[in-house]
Amino acid sequence: GDGGGRWRVMSKDTHSVLFPTPRRPDSCKCDCHFLTAGLVAAAFLVLLGFSLPHLPEPLALEPATTAPEVTLLIWTHPFGRKRPLPDCLARYGVDGCVLTDDRFEYARADGVLVHHRDVAAGTAELPPEVGRPSGQKWIWLNYESPSHTPDLWRLEGRFNLTMTYRADSDIFLPYGYLVHKHGGGQPLSEPSRTSRPGLVAWVVSNWVDSQARVAFYYQLSQYIQVDVFGRAGHSIPEGLGSVVRLVKHYHFYLALENSQHTDYITEKLWNAVLAGAVPVVLGPTRKNYERFLPPEAFIHVDDFPSVKALALYLLALRRDPARLLGHLRWRTGFGLRQPAFWGEHYCTACRALRKNIGRTHVVRDLTRWFES
């Protein structure tokens, strides 16, 4: 399964339709009263106001500060794709930050941002220790999961700050996160009773048979129709354009991560949320997802004792629009922020650098932390 012994593909000869409670997937019973209770609880969550934990500090114009201006050197453009560097003040309201990708500025840079994949792949070397200014902070930037982050041992004791999708990073910026409706994000559409023509869609470009998500798809497709798009399936129909526009034609979207790790929740989930489809997720635990979304906002594969039970549940929801809306009513009052790669990341890192001037810290046990 996921390498942690938590999820595995179940055999076909188990259980009929299942109606689980959102918060207790390990104790589900075949009783529709559990779903009703879950939706009542969900309604109270909306009425009381779903709290939004683990949000990154918003990029906004801050009060005037006496902190000195800082220079952040972008050591490598991620994946070797050079992009124009943003004006942090004009674009994001972050004052006192100068971005540069000129390595001749190394000796006077206050911080250096290093993208892990480029160093691990050998397309770039680490900055030199010789000539490193006293107090210069190295920032480790990585948005891949631990399964795709090799050679961490080479970096032990070299960095001062971490920047990843993990909420316990020194600089936290996830792939996406909810905000209140007027909090600067893209407002989520109201749930609609209009029927969508498609049932389940999956957009996948990297098809690897050994991945848990592919094994899950093979079993699910035995029970219900799953329309597959991307390099591994049909091309996205002309005129639909983006993944989000495609998914708007479906009730459910398979937001299946390529590996299952703490906080590794990518744009796959947020594309479904933006499209107004209910995401069916395979990634970290349900509890982990609930740090970023209300419990009724997604369907976790771990909520079911078998893939067949999940398939029957999706079919039952399609036949009962009122019940399906129970997974969508939470959207009222929320917006979605999806940070733009990579300019927003640079300015976020630069702001954190400015706030950490004069502080000494070395990242210890990088491997143990990131792989935990």
BELVEN-V557482 format. One record per backbone hydrogen bond with DSSP energy under -0.5 kcal/mol. CO is the residue of the C=O (numbers start at 0). NH is the residue of the N-H. If there is no record, write none. Layout:
CO/NH  CO/NH
//
This chain:
6/1  10/13  20/23  23/26  24/27  28/18  28/30  30/33  30/34  31/35  32/36  33/37  34/38  35/39  36/40  37/41  38/42  39/43  40/44  41/45  42/46  43/47  44/48  50/52  57/59  69/97  70/72  70/109  70/110  71/73  71/99  72/74  72/112  76/79  77/80  79/81  85/87  86/90  87/91  87/93  88/92  92/61  92/94  95/69  97/71  99/73  100/102  101/104  102/105  104/107  104/108  105/108  109/136  110/72  111/113  111/138  112/74  112/75  113/115  113/140  114/117  114/118  115/119  116/120  117/122  117/123  118/121  128/131  132/135  136/111  137/139  137/159  137/160  138/113  138/140  139/162  140/115  144/147  145/148  150/153  151/154  152/155  154/157  154/158  158/362  160/139  161/170  162/141  163/172  165/168  169/171  170/163  170/172  176/336  178/334  179/182  184/186  185/335  197/250  198/251  199/226  200/253  201/203  201/228  203/231  204/206  205/207  207/210  210/213  210/214  211/215  212/216  213/217  214/218  215/219  216/220  218/221  219/222  219/223  224/199  225/227  226/201  227/233  228/203  229/232  233/229  236/239  236/240  239/241  241/245  242/246  243/247  245/248  246/249  248/197  250/277  251/200  252/254  252/279  253/255  254/256  254/281  258/260  260/263  262/264  264/174  265/268  265/269  266/270  267/271  268/272  269/273  270/274  271/275  271/276  272/275  276/278  277/252  278/280  278/298  279/254  280/300  281/256  283/282  284/288  285/289  287/290  288/291  288/292  293/296  294/297  296/278  297/299  298/280  299/302  300/303  305/309  306/310  307/311  308/17  308/312  309/313  310/314  311/315  312/316  313/317  314/318  315/319  316/319  319/322  319/323  320/324  321/325  322/325  323/326  324/327  324/328  327/330  328/331  330/333  332/180  333/187  334/178  335/185  335/337  336/176  339/343  339/344  341/345  342/346  343/347  344/348  345/349  346/350  347/351  348/352  349/353  350/354  351/355  352/355  353/356  355/358  358/360  361/363  362/156  364/368  365/369  366/370  368/371
//
